[in-house]
């Protein structure tokens, strides 16, 4: 998806999705800074950094430390696995996710620290 197709999305790039700490996803959603978060990593079994995409999935599901807190609404999170050459598939998956998030109630900010 190019900058002109983002429909208000903010895109953060990094060498490997595994470099993104789960606490970042928690912060963004718990503060109401986004309605949803889409993580886009390498295609399954095709990670350039070996296991980064697999580890990210495990962290988001609470199977690997550091964990994504239980308080995070998983319906506002998706983890995409597409090849860089699959732009149409990637765009379709993002549009489907945006549609599902649009059906959810508003995501108001929750102040303070509330560990779950």
N, C-alpha and C positions, 0 to 999 in steps of 0.2 A: 504494500500500500504506500503510495507516495504521499508527500506532505499535503497535496491538494485533495487527497481522498480521506483524510483522517477524521473528518466530521467532529472536530473538537477534541480529538484524542491527543494525548501527549506521548511522544515516543522517546524512550530512553534506550540507548544502545550500549552494549558492553561486549567484551570479547567472548564471554560465556555466561549463559543464564544462571549458572551455579554461583556466580559472583554476587547475585542479588540476595541479600539476607531476607528471610521470611518476615522479619520485623518491619521491613519497608512496606510490604503488602499490607500488613496489619496497620501500620501508621496511616497509610493513604486511605484505606477504607474506614478505619475507626474515626478519623478526623473529618470524614465526609468530603475529602478532597477529590474523590472520583466515585462514580456510580458503580464501576467495575474495573477489574484489572485483568488484562490478557497478557500472559507470559508466552513469548514465542521463542522456542528453542530449536535445536537441530531436530531433524527427523529421527524417530526412534532407531536406535542402534547405529546412528550415523554422526555421533557427537565428535567434533573436531578435537575437543579437550577430553576425550575418552568417556567419562561417565557423568559429565555435568548436567545433561538434560535428565538423565535417570535420577540423579541425586536431588535435583530440584523437584521433580514429581514426588519423590519420597518425602521430602521436607514439607511440601504443601499438603500431603495426605497424613502427616504426623507420624511417619514411619522412620524418619532419620533426623538426628539433631543437626542444626538447630531447627526446631519445629515451628510450624505456623500455629499460633494460638487457637484454641478451640472457639474463642469468641468471634473469630472471623467468619462471616457469612460466606460459605463456599459457593453459594449460587451467584455470587458477584465475582467469581474468579474462574478463569479458564487457563489451561495450559495447552498451547498449540504445538503440534509436532509436524512441521512441513519442510520440505526441501526448498532451498533458495529459488529453485527454478519453478516452483509451484505457486506462482503469484495468484492465479485465479482461485485455487483451492484455499490459500491463505486468506484472501479477501472474502471469500464465501463464508469461511469459518468465523471471521471477525464480524461479519454482518449478522450471522446467526446469533452470536454471543450478544451483540449490541441489541438485537431484538428481544432476547430473553431478559436482559438487564432492564430494558425499557418497560417490561411488564411488572417488574418488582416495585414495591413502594419506594418512595424517596429514601435516600441514604443520608440522614441528618448526622452532623458531627456529634460524637460522644466525647465529652471532655474528660480530662483526668486519666488516671491509670486504673484500669479494671482488668486484672489478670483473670483468666478463666482456666 
